[in-house]
Amino acid sequence: MSRVGIGYDSHRLVEGRPLIIALTEVPFDRGPEGHSDGDVVAHALTDALLGAAALGDIGRHFPNNDPKWKGANGLIFLEHTIKLLRDAGYRPVNVDAVVVLEKPKLAPYADVMRQALAAALGLPLDAVSLKAKTAEGLGPVGEGKAIEAHAIAMVEPIG
């Protein structure tokens, strides 16, 4: 039986950090504050995939107080999560994510981001959806002080 999970992540935007979104560096004057690379899409997808298989959450597998994950790339989280899924007898079917931020515009990077995620998850490109929205000036995201992502993933039993 197929199963679905949801994920969410958010980070403050600060100077001196690269802006990594969906495994892709986007030129900008600020990036996400965090223990790892702060890739909100990779983190939200990690949580969604783990949730779909009832394997806990990102904090359980990648605690932010463990020096092992300091500066870790979101790709590592996704690759390890795929291994956990396989060990539990599941594989991803498709994923969908929404990034919410005011600036910069992500349209020029959308195809590269989807391709990077598809490769990391072992999915065909048409099984990976990524959208970008603004917060219409509302709250910390709307004020350009933060970034967030929401994700959903479907997994199915292997075999």
Z-matrix of the N, CA and C atoms (Angstrom, degrees):
N
C 1 1.442
C 2 1.526 1 109.21
N 3 1.308 2 116.21 1 133.22
C 4 1.461 3 121.16 2 176.51
C 5 1.515 4 109.81 3 -69.21
N 6 1.342 5 115.40 4 150.77
C 7 1.460 6 121.77 5 -179.63
C 8 1.521 7 108.83 6 -136.27
N 9 1.324 8 117.13 7 152.04
C 10 1.457 9 121.49 8 178.33
C 11 1.521 10 110.39 9 -122.34
N 12 1.329 11 114.96 10 154.76
C 13 1.455 12 121.53 11 175.84
C 14 1.518 13 109.20 12 -141.96
N 15 1.323 14 115.82 13 154.76
C 16 1.461 15 120.60 14 177.27
C 17 1.520 16 109.59 15 -116.27
N 18 1.316 17 115.51 16 154.82
C 19 1.458 18 120.67 17 178.72
C 20 1.515 19 110.63 18 -142.80
N 21 1.314 20 114.96 19 157.43
C 22 1.463 21 121.92 20 -179.65
C 23 1.518 22 107.96 21 -149.50
N 24 1.327 23 116.06 22 146.47
C 25 1.459 24 120.87 23 172.20
C 26 1.518 25 109.00 24 -153.49
N 27 1.318 26 116.03 25 151.59
C 28 1.458 27 121.42 26 175.53
C 29 1.522 28 109.03 27 -149.15
N 30 1.321 29 115.21 28 152.88
C 31 1.469 30 122.02 29 177.90
C 32 1.523 31 109.41 30 -147.71
N 33 1.322 32 115.57 31 147.91
C 34 1.463 33 120.63 32 169.49
C 35 1.520 34 107.90 33 -68.69
N 36 1.310 35 117.00 34 148.96
C 37 1.460 36 121.99 35 173.38
C 38 1.524 37 108.47 36 -98.06
N 39 1.339 38 116.01 37 128.59
C 40 1.460 39 121.63 38 -177.38
C 41 1.528 40 109.91 39 -133.39
N 42 1.317 41 115.87 40 157.07
C 43 1.465 42 120.51 41 176.07
C 44 1.521 43 109.80 42 -72.14
N 45 1.328 44 115.01 43 152.35
C 46 1.458 45 120.11 44 175.46
C 47 1.519 46 115.21 45 86.91
N 48 1.319 47 117.51 46 6.09
C 49 1.466 48 120.97 47 177.56
C 50 1.527 49 109.03 48 -123.37
N 51 1.338 50 117.49 49 140.71
C 52 1.466 51 118.91 50 176.24
C 53 1.523 52 110.34 51 -71.54
N 54 1.324 53 116.23 52 148.03
C 55 1.458 54 121.64 53 176.85
C 56 1.523 55 108.29 54 -91.28
N 57 1.329 56 115.23 55 104.46
C 58 1.460 57 121.74 56 179.23
C 59 1.526 58 107.02 57 -107.51
N 60 1.323 59 115.98 58 122.00
C 61 1.461 60 121.74 59 178.61
C 62 1.525 61 107.80 60 -134.37
N 63 1.326 62 115.95 61 125.06
C 64 1.467 63 121.42 62 178.06
C 65 1.531 64 111.13 63 54.21
N 66 1.336 65 115.03 64 46.89
C 67 1.469 66 123.32 65 176.48
C 68 1.523 67 113.20 66 66.93
N 69 1.319 68 117.40 67 18.26
C 70 1.458 69 122.60 68 -174.75
C 71 1.520 70 109.99 69 -129.45
N 72 1.335 71 116.80 70 130.65
C 73 1.458 72 119.44 71 175.81
C 74 1.523 73 109.53 72 -82.05
N 75 1.325 74 114.90 73 127.12
C 76 1.460 75 122.36 74 -178.54
C 77 1.529 76 108.11 75 -111.87
N 78 1.327 77 118.13 76 124.63
C 79 1.464 78 119.57 77 179.61
C 80 1.538 79 111.24 78 -59.61
N 81 1.330 80 115.83 79 124.94
C 82 1.462 81 121.68 80 179.16
C 83 1.525 82 107.60 81 -167.37
N 84 1.326 83 116.92 82 160.74
C 85 1.462 84 120.14 83 -176.69
C 86 1.524 85 113.30 84 -84.06
N 87 1.323 86 117.51 85 -5.43
C 88 1.463 87 121.69 86 178.75
C 89 1.518 88 110.59 87 -139.13
N 90 1.319 89 115.08 88 160.32
C 91 1.458 90 120.93 89 176.85
C 92 1.509 91 110.19 90 -143.09
N 93 1.327 92 117.19 91 174.73
C 94 1.452 93 121.05 92 -175.62
C 95 1.525 94 112.77 93 -74.13
N 96 1.330 95 114.72 94 132.54
C 97 1.454 96 120.73 95 173.39
C 98 1.525 97 106.90 96 -76.20
N 99 1.318 98 116.75 97 135.35
C 100 1.460 99 118.24 98 178.79
C 101 1.508 100 112.28 99 175.25
N 102 1.322 101 115.00 100 168.74
C 103 1.464 102 122.22 101 179.61
C 104 1.532 103 110.33 102 -70.91
N 105 1.331 104 115.92 103 -40.14
C 106 1.463 105 120.79 104 178.45
C 107 1.521 106 108.29 105 -98.71
N 108 1.326 107 116.59 106 -151.04
C 109 1.475 108 119.20 107 179.51
C 110 1.527 109 112.98 108 -76.66
N 111 1.336 110 117.59 109 -9.60
C 112 1.461 111 120.79 110 177.68
C 113 1.515 112 114.98 111 73.15
N 114 1.334 113 117.36 112 20.79
C 115 1.464 114 121.39 113 -179.68
C 116 1.529 115 109.44 114 -71.06
N 117 1.334 116 116.72 115 97.66
C 118 1.471 117 120.75 116 -174.03
C 119 1.524 118 113.05 117 -61.38
N 120 1.311 119 117.90 118 -33.66
C 121 1.464 120 119.93 119 -179.71
C 122 1.526 121 110.27 120 -71.27
N 123 1.331 122 117.36 121 -48.11
C 124 1.464 123 120.17 122 178.09
C 125 1.524 124 110.77 123 -59.39
N 126 1.334 125 116.69 124 -39.66
C 127 1.465 126 120.08 125 -179.22
C 128 1.527 127 111.58 126 -69.90
N 129 1.323 128 117.65 127 -42.64
C 130 1.462 129 120.46 128 179.42
C 131 1.531 130 110.59 129 -65.76
N 132 1.329 131 116.67 130 -39.91
C 133 1.467 132 119.78 131 177.38
C 134 1.522 133 111.43 132 -66.93
N 135 1.321 134 117.20 133 -38.16
C 136 1.465 135 120.86 134 176.44
C 137 1.523 136 109.29 135 -57.95
N 138 1.320 137 116.77 136 -48.80
C 139 1.464 138 120.98 137 179.08
C 140 1.533 139 111.85 138 -62.08
N 141 1.330 140 117.16 139 -41.57
C 142 1.460 141 120.60 140 -179.69
C 143 1.529 142 111.05 141 -63.68
N 144 1.315 143 116.74 142 -43.97
C 145 1.470 144 120.59 143 179.40
C 146 1.520 145 111.20 144 -66.01
N 147 1.322 146 117.15 145 -45.05
C 148 1.466 147 120.31 146 177.80
C 149 1.525 148 110.59 147 -61.34
N 150 1.327 149 115.98 148 -42.69
C 151 1.458 150 120.21 149 179.88
C 152 1.519 151 112.87 150 -63.44
N 153 1.319 152 116.69 151 -38.76
C 154 1.461 153 120.37 152 -179.39
C 155 1.525 154 111.66 153 -60.63
N 156 1.317 155 116.59 154 -33.38
C 157 1.469 156 121.08 155 -179.54
C 158 1.530 157 112.04 156 -99.63
N 159 1.337 158 117.27 157 8.81
C 160 1.471 159 122.86 158 -179.58
C 161 1.528 160 111.53 159 55.20
N 162 1.340 161 115.39 160 45.40
C 163 1.468 162 121.24 161 -178.42
C 164 1.525 163 112.86 162 -106.51
N 165 1.309 164 117.31 163 20.64
C 166 1.458 165 119.41 164 179.59
C 167 1.512 166 111.46 165 91.52
N 168 1.342 167 115.37 166 -152.52
C 169 1.458 168 119.52 167 -177.76
C 170 1.524 169 111.05 168 -133.88
N 171 1.314 170 115.05 169 177.62
C 172 1.464 171 121.38 170 -175.94
C 173 1.531 172 111.86 171 -60.22
N 174 1.325 173 117.43 172 -36.46
C 175 1.458 174 120.90 173 179.72
C 176 1.512 175 113.37 174 -66.01
N 177 1.307 176 116.77 175 -30.40
C 178 1.471 177 121.02 176 177.62
C 179 1.529 178 111.37 177 -70.05
N 180 1.308 179 116.34 178 -40.81
C 181 1.463 180 120.71 179 -175.60
C 182 1.526 181 113.62 180 -91.72
N 183 1.331 182 116.97 181 -26.21
C 184 1.461 183 122.35 182 -176.76
C 185 1.530 184 109.44 183 -134.77
N 186 1.337 185 118.75 184 65.27
C 187 1.472 186 120.20 185 -174.54
C 188 1.530 187 112.51 186 -61.44
N 189 1.337 188 114.85 187 138.92
C 190 1.465 189 119.23 188 -176.91
C 191 1.525 190 113.27 189 -77.04
N 192 1.324 191 117.80 190 2.58
C 193 1.466 192 119.96 191 173.75
C 194 1.530 193 111.65 192 -106.08
N 195 1.327 194 116.96 193 7.89
C 196 1.460 195 122.19 194 178.48
C 197 1.527 196 109.04 195 -97.51
N 198 1.342 197 117.54 196 117.53
C 199 1.469 198 120.47 197 -179.06
C 200 1.533 199 113.37 198 -57.83
N 201 1.321 200 116.91 199 -21.82
C 202 1.470 201 121.85 200 179.09
C 203 1.531 202 111.38 201 -57.56
N 204 1.344 203 116.53 202 -31.51
C 205 1.463 204 120.45 203 -175.73
C 206 1.520 205 112.91 204 -99.53
N 207 1.334 206 118.26 205 4.18
C 208 1.472 207 121.94 206 -179.94
C 209 1.530 208 109.11 207 -60.07
N 210 1.307 209 116.53 208 119.46
C 211 1.459 210 121.75 209 178.90
C 212 1.513 211 114.49 210 73.25
N 213 1.324 212 118.11 211 7.80
C 214 1.470 213 121.51 212 -175.79
C 215 1.521 214 111.77 213 -61.24
N 216 1.299 215 114.83 214 140.20
C 217 1.456 216 123.49 215 177.67
C 218 1.525 217 109.42 216 -74.81
N 219 1.334 218 116.77 217 140.66
C 220 1.462 219 121.29 218 178.45
C 221 1.516 220 113.20 219 -57.49
N 222 1.325 221 117.63 220 -25.14
C 223 1.461 222 121.38 221 177.51
C 224 1.521 223 110.53 222 -59.99
N 225 1.322 224 117.55 223 -39.56
C 226 1.464 225 121.76 224 179.05
C 227 1.526 226 109.82 225 -61.33
N 228 1.338 227 116.44 226 -42.15
C 229 1.459 228 119.95 227 179.54
C 230 1.535 229 110.40 228 -62.51
N 231 1.320 230 116.28 229 -45.44
C 232 1.466 231 119.63 230 -178.66
C 233 1.523 232 111.49 231 -66.35
N 234 1.318 233 117.37 232 -43.94
C 235 1.475 234 120.03 233 179.96
C 236 1.528 235 110.94 234 -62.11
N 237 1.327 236 117.08 235 -43.39
C 238 1.465 237 120.12 236 179.11
C 239 1.535 238 110.46 237 -65.93
N 240 1.307 239 117.01 238 -37.70
C 241 1.460 240 121.03 239 179.08
C 242 1.525 241 110.74 240 -65.28
N 243 1.313 242 118.33 241 -39.53
C 244 1.468 243 121.45 242 176.69
C 245 1.523 244 109.96 243 -61.28
N 246 1.328 245 116.81 244 -40.43
C 247 1.479 246 120.78 245 176.75
C 248 1.531 247 110.28 246 -63.05
N 249 1.328 248 117.36 247 -44.73
C 250 1.468 249 120.63 248 178.11
C 251 1.529 250 111.10 249 -60.67
N 252 1.339 251 116.34 250 -41.57
C 253 1.463 252 120.23 251 177.37
C 254 1.519 253 110.81 252 -60.02
N 255 1.328 254 116.24 253 -48.20
C 256 1.474 255 120.07 254 -178.68
C 257 1.525 256 110.75 255 -61.64
N 258 1.341 257 116.13 256 -42.30
C 259 1.468 258 119.78 257 178.63
C 260 1.526 259 111.74 258 -61.45
N 261 1.338 260 116.20 259 -29.50
C 262 1.463 261 121.37 260 178.87
C 263 1.532 262 112.11 261 -88.92
N 264 1.342 263 116.72 262 -0.85
C 265 1.464 264 120.74 263 176.97
C 266 1.515 265 115.54 264 90.50
N 267 1.350 266 117.09 265 21.76
C 268 1.464 267 121.25 266 -179.26
C 269 1.524 268 111.97 267 -124.28
N 270 1.316 269 113.75 268 161.32
C 271 1.465 270 120.86 269 171.69
C 272 1.514 271 107.91 270 -140.07
N 273 1.351 272 117.28 271 149.89
C 274 1.464 273 118.80 272 178.21
C 275 1.524 274 111.26 273 -69.85
N 276 1.329 275 116.05 274 147.19
C 277 1.462 276 122.59 275 176.87
C 278 1.524 277 109.35 276 -107.92
N 279 1.325 278 115.91 277 -51.29
C 280 1.467 279 120.30 278 176.57
C 281 1.522 280 109.81 279 -159.70
N 282 1.336 281 115.10 280 160.35
C 283 1.459 282 121.74 281 179.35
C 284 1.525 283 108.88 282 -137.95
N 285 1.319 284 114.52 283 154.68
C 286 1.462 285 121.50 284 177.35
C 287 1.524 286 106.83 285 -143.70
N 288 1.320 287 117.14 286 133.73
C 289 1.464 288 120.88 287 -179.32
C 290 1.524 289 110.21 288 -137.76
N 291 1.331 290 114.52 289 151.31
C 292 1.458 291 122.63 290 175.53
C 293 1.520 292 107.37 291 -126.06
N 294 1.329 293 116.91 292 125.09
C 295 1.461 294 122.41 293 174.22
C 296 1.522 295 106.83 294 -98.91
N 297 1.329 296 115.95 295 136.27
C 298 1.461 297 119.82 296 178.73
C 299 1.523 298 107.93 297 -121.05
N 300 1.335 299 116.06 298 117.41
C 301 1.462 300 123.06 299 176.45
C 302 1.518 301 108.64 300 -162.92
N 303 1.312 302 115.79 301 156.37
C 304 1.463 303 119.90 302 -178.73
C 305 1.522 304 111.85 303 -81.58
N 306 1.305 305 116.81 304 -46.77
C 307 1.470 306 123.16 305 -178.98
C 308 1.512 307 107.93 306 -143.14
N 309 1.305 308 117.12 307 151.72
C 310 1.456 309 130.60 308 -3.22
C 311 1.524 310 111.17 309 -82.31
N 312 1.304 311 115.80 310 170.24
C 313 1.458 312 120.98 311 174.45
C 314 1.527 313 108.54 312 -70.82
N 315 1.317 314 116.58 313 137.78
C 316 1.468 315 120.69 314 -174.60
C 317 1.521 316 114.33 315 -101.71
N 318 1.323 317 118.01 316 -6.93
C 319 1.463 318 120.46 317 -177.55
C 320 1.532 319 113.04 318 -51.33
N 321 1.343 320 120.06 319 -41.76
C 322 1.460 321 119.10 320 -179.55
C 323 1.534 322 114.17 321 -64.63
N 324 1.325 323 117.51 322 -15.74
C 325 1.468 324 121.76 323 -175.81
C 326 1.523 325 113.01 324 -110.23
N 327 1.319 326 117.37 325 -4.84
C 328 1.461 327 121.50 326 -172.12
C 329 1.523 328 113.46 327 -57.92
N 330 1.316 329 117.96 328 -44.57
C 331 1.473 330 120.16 329 -178.50
C 332 1.525 331 111.14 330 -65.86
N 333 1.319 332 117.02 331 -42.47
C 334 1.477 333 120.94 332 178.98
C 335 1.523 334 109.93 333 -63.45
N 336 1.323 335 116.81 334 -41.42
C 337 1.466 336 121.45 335 179.48
C 338 1.523 337 110.89 336 -62.82
N 339 1.315 338 117.14 337 -47.03
C 340 1.473 339 120.50 338 179.68
C 341 1.522 340 111.11 339 -62.29
N 342 1.328 341 116.66 340 -41.09
C 343 1.462 342 120.04 341 178.81
C 344 1.527 343 111.33 342 -63.72
N 345 1.327 344 116.75 343 -41.38
C 346 1.467 345 120.71 344 179.72
C 347 1.529 346 110.60 345 -64.35
N 348 1.331 347 116.15 346 -43.51
C 349 1.463 348 119.64 347 178.98
C 350 1.529 349 111.43 348 -65.84
N 351 1.326 350 117.05 349 -43.55
C 352 1.467 351 120.84 350 179.25
C 353 1.531 352 110.24 351 -58.52
N 354 1.316 353 117.19 352 -44.98
C 355 1.466 354 120.97 353 179.72
C 356 1.529 355 110.77 354 -63.45
N 357 1.323 356 116.96 355 -43.96
C 358 1.467 357 120.90 356 -178.61
C 359 1.524 358 111.86 357 -64.49
N 360 1.323 359 116.86 358 -34.98
C 361 1.460 360 121.58 359 -175.70
C 362 1.525 361 113.05 360 -93.83
N 363 1.335 362 116.90 361 -6.07
C 364 1.457 363 120.37 362 -178.12
C 365 1.514 364 112.18 363 67.29
N 366 1.329 365 115.96 364 35.36
C 367 1.460 366 121.74 365 -178.43
C 368 1.522 367 111.11 366 -114.84
N 369 1.329 368 117.56 367 152.63
C 370 1.467 369 118.59 368 171.58
C 371 1.526 370 109.23 369 -68.29
N 372 1.311 371 115.90 370 154.24
C 373 1.459 372 121.32 371 -176.93
C 374 1.530 373 112.27 372 -56.25
N 375 1.329 374 117.11 373 -36.33
C 376 1.466 375 118.74 374 -177.90
C 377 1.533 376 113.16 375 -74.97
N 378 1.335 377 117.68 376 1.72
C 379 1.467 378 122.22 377 175.30
C 380 1.527 379 111.55 378 -103.46
N 381 1.341 380 116.35 379 6.96
C 382 1.469 381 121.83 380 -179.03
C 383 1.518 382 108.94 381 -125.01
N 384 1.328 383 115.67 382 118.46
C 385 1.457 384 121.25 383 178.48
C 386 1.525 385 108.84 384 -116.47
N 387 1.309 386 115.69 385 138.98
C 388 1.468 387 121.27 386 178.36
C 389 1.521 388 108.10 387 -143.14
N 390 1.329 389 114.86 388 129.24
C 391 1.462 390 120.55 389 179.63
C 392 1.519 391 108.77 390 -128.34
N 393 1.320 392 116.55 391 155.53
C 394 1.467 393 121.66 392 176.33
C 395 1.518 394 108.71 393 -125.08
N 396 1.308 395 115.15 394 138.29
C 397 1.460 396 122.41 395 179.59
C 398 1.522 397 108.94 396 -134.93
N 399 1.323 398 116.23 397 162.05
C 400 1.461 399 120.70 398 169.99
C 401 1.521 400 107.34 399 -103.46
N 402 1.317 401 115.59 400 169.12
C 403 1.465 402 120.76 401 176.43
C 404 1.525 403 110.48 402 -99.11
N 405 1.327 404 116.35 403 13.50
C 406 1.466 405 122.09 404 176.96
C 407 1.531 406 112.33 405 54.10
N 408 1.342 407 115.34 406 36.18
C 409 1.457 408 120.20 407 176.84
C 410 1.521 409 115.01 408 79.37
N 411 1.324 410 118.03 409 5.64
C 412 1.456 411 121.57 410 -176.47
C 413 1.529 412 112.35 411 -94.77
N 414 1.315 413 116.68 412 136.64
C 415 1.457 414 122.79 413 174.32
C 416 1.517 415 113.44 414 65.47
N 417 1.342 416 116.51 415 -172.70
C 418 1.469 417 120.88 416 -178.16
C 419 1.534 418 113.46 417 -59.17
N 420 1.330 419 117.09 418 -36.85
C 421 1.469 420 119.55 419 178.41
C 422 1.525 421 109.14 420 -66.72
N 423 1.308 422 116.86 421 -45.81
C 424 1.462 423 121.71 422 179.75
C 425 1.511 424 113.50 423 -64.36
N 426 1.326 425 116.18 424 -27.24
C 427 1.467 426 121.51 425 177.82
C 428 1.531 427 111.92 426 -85.25
N 429 1.348 428 117.09 427 1.26
C 430 1.462 429 121.28 428 179.24
C 431 1.513 430 113.80 429 78.13
N 432 1.317 431 117.63 430 15.96
C 433 1.463 432 122.12 431 -177.85
C 434 1.522 433 113.07 432 -95.79
N 435 1.335 434 117.54 433 -9.89
C 436 1.455 435 121.02 434 -174.49
C 437 1.523 436 110.67 435 -152.12
N 438 1.328 437 114.04 436 168.24
C 439 1.460 438 123.20 437 176.30
C 440 1.519 439 106.53 438 -136.35
N 441 1.331 440 116.17 439 147.69
C 442 1.460 441 119.66 440 176.65
C 443 1.520 442 109.63 441 -144.49
N 444 1.326 443 114.39 442 162.43
C 445 1.463 444 120.46 443 176.64
C 446 1.523 445 109.33 444 -143.93
N 447 1.318 446 114.69 445 144.87
C 448 1.456 447 123.55 446 174.48
C 449 1.527 448 106.16 447 -119.95
N 450 1.331 449 117.07 448 143.16
C 451 1.462 450 119.58 449 -178.20
C 452 1.520 451 110.73 450 -145.80
N 453 1.309 452 114.27 451 155.13
C 454 1.456 453 122.16 452 172.52
C 455 1.528 454 106.96 453 -136.01
N 456 1.324 455 115.12 454 145.75
C 457 1.464 456 119.74 455 179.69
C 458 1.520 457 109.03 456 -139.44
N 459 1.317 458 115.32 457 145.77
C 460 1.457 459 121.13 458 173.14
C 461 1.523 460 108.22 459 -114.60
N 462 1.329 461 115.51 460 135.79
C 463 1.461 462 121.40 461 175.58
C 464 1.524 463 107.86 462 -125.05
N 465 1.325 464 115.25 463 158.75
C 466 1.455 465 120.30 464 176.18
C 467 1.524 466 109.05 465 -138.52
N 468 1.324 467 116.91 466 158.18
C 469 1.451 468 118.90 467 178.06
C 470 1.520 469 111.18 468 -62.74
N 471 1.307 470 116.73 469 145.23
C 472 1.469 471 121.63 470 176.22
C 473 1.527 472 107.25 471 -74.67
N 474 1.329 473 114.72 472 137.86
C 475 1.460 474 118.77 473 174.91
C 476 1.415 475 112.59 474 99.72
